[in-house]
């Protein structure tokens, strides 16, 4: 994949608090710059948010609107949230991790993906944008 960016940050709160906030799709627009809208478009098999749930996001990159759907493949609060794109202009895999740290929580976000077509030429710029857009949480 052309993009593989990990951002980590220590947050001075307990992992349970950080994970509860970050794993709630309602906070996507606050946690990630560029996301203008997020909507739970499919609930997990048992209802609500969990494995199988899908969140549709609208983001902007280089002035271009990008709509994509992320499906939850792993949901292990307060430790892990893993999602893959099921509908997007490029393949995407997003992993959130939360670990206890002496000063609170070590929060991490890893985004892997591969732009297609002309976007492939913008991969280095996209990597920088992904890194800076996730500074809000991790």
C-alpha positions, 0 to 999 in steps of 0.5 A: 500500500502506498500510504502507511502512517502511524500517529501516537500520542499520550493523553492524560486520561484513563484508556477507558475514557479515551477509547470510549470517546474515540470509538464513538463515531459521533466524534469522528468530525472532532477527532479527525480534521477533514471529516465533515460528516459521519453517519452510522449507516449499518448497525452491528449484527447485535445492534449498535456499534461493533463488529459489522457496523458501518460508518459513512464519512465525508471528508475533503482532501485537496479541495475534493470531496471524498465519501467512503464507508468503513466497516468495523472488523474488530471492536475490543474496547478499550484496546482496539478498533479496526476498520476497513473501507468497503466503499471508497475511492482508494483501499483503506485500513484504519486501526485505533489502539489504546494502551495504558501509559504512566501518564494516561493513555498511549493512543495510536492511529494507523492508516494504510491505503493505496490511492489509485489512478492520478491520486497515486502521484499524490501519495507523499502529500496524502501521507502528510495530510493523513498524519496531520489530520489525526493529530487531534486524537493521537 
